[in-house]
């Protein structure tokens, strides 16, 4: 199945993707708190960049066991030396 989310997203696309309000996204973009670019006066968001940004923020907040660098779906149990 193909991902229906476009590579370049509008505010409305991203609001659906992140499950937040469009007004919040306008504020975040204007403040430089989310990766965005204005094209002809309209905010646009590059999906792979947003996904990387979201992953980075998630990992900064993560306090669980160490994750494998190449596969975030698997968790490595911490082992005492």
Backbone torsions as a table, in degrees:
resi	resn	phi	psi	omega
1	UNK	NA	138.9	-178.2
2	UNK	-87.4	141.7	178.4
3	UNK	-71.5	121.6	-177.8
4	UNK	-76.7	-11.3	-179.5
5	UNK	-74.8	124.6	-179.3
6	UNK	-67.9	159.3	179.4
7	UNK	-68.3	-39.0	175.3
8	UNK	-108.1	119.0	-173.7
9	UNK	-107.8	148.2	171.2
10	UNK	-83.9	175.6	175.6
11	UNK	-59.2	-44.2	-179.1
12	UNK	-65.0	-40.0	176.6
13	UNK	-59.9	-46.8	-177.0
14	UNK	-68.9	-34.2	177.6
15	UNK	-60.3	-41.3	177.5
16	UNK	-68.1	-45.8	-178.1
17	UNK	-58.8	-44.9	-177.3
18	UNK	-93.3	-7.3	-179.5
19	UNK	59.1	48.4	175.7
20	UNK	-133.0	168.2	179.4
21	UNK	-75.7	148.6	178.5
22	UNK	-61.3	-37.9	-179.9
23	UNK	-60.1	-40.1	177.1
24	UNK	-62.6	-39.7	-179.8
25	UNK	-67.5	-39.5	176.1
26	UNK	-58.6	-44.1	179.5
27	UNK	-64.0	-45.0	179.3
28	UNK	-62.5	-43.5	-179.3
29	UNK	-65.3	-45.6	-179.3
30	UNK	-63.5	-32.3	179.6
31	UNK	-84.3	-5.2	-178.3
32	UNK	74.1	23.3	-177.5
33	UNK	-95.0	-1.8	176.9
34	UNK	-140.2	140.8	179.9
35	UNK	-63.7	120.5	-176.9
36	UNK	-156.6	162.1	175.8
37	UNK	-142.8	145.0	175.5
38	UNK	-93.7	127.9	176.4
39	UNK	-120.5	116.5	-178.7
40	UNK	52.3	37.6	177.0
41	UNK	85.5	2.1	-179.1
42	UNK	-116.2	136.8	177.3
43	UNK	-70.5	136.8	175.6
44	UNK	-132.7	149.5	-175.3
45	UNK	-131.9	128.9	179.4
46	UNK	-85.3	114.1	-173.2
47	UNK	-54.2	-48.0	179.6
48	UNK	-60.4	-34.1	178.0
49	UNK	-69.8	-41.1	177.1
50	UNK	-63.0	-42.5	178.8
51	UNK	-62.2	-41.8	178.7
52	UNK	-66.7	-41.4	177.7
53	UNK	-60.5	-45.6	-179.8
54	UNK	-64.0	-41.0	178.7
55	UNK	-63.7	-43.4	179.4
56	UNK	-61.5	-46.6	178.9
57	UNK	-63.9	-39.5	179.6
58	UNK	-63.3	-43.4	-179.1
59	UNK	-69.3	-30.8	177.0
60	UNK	-64.9	-30.0	-177.9
61	UNK	-92.1	-11.7	-174.1
62	UNK	-77.2	132.3	179.9
63	UNK	-124.3	10.5	-178.1
64	UNK	-80.6	-164.5	179.0
65	UNK	-61.3	156.4	-179.0
66	UNK	-60.8	136.6	177.9
67	UNK	-92.4	149.9	173.8
68	UNK	-67.0	139.0	-176.3
69	UNK	-65.9	-30.3	-175.3
70	UNK	-98.5	-10.5	-175.4
71	UNK	-146.5	99.2	-175.8
72	UNK	-72.8	-8.6	-179.1
73	UNK	-82.3	-16.2	-179.6
74	UNK	-106.7	145.5	-179.6
75	UNK	-117.7	136.9	177.2
76	UNK	-97.8	126.7	177.4
77	UNK	-73.1	138.8	176.8
78	UNK	-71.9	134.3	-177.2
79	UNK	-118.1	133.1	176.9
80	UNK	-73.0	138.4	179.2
81	UNK	-70.6	NA	NA
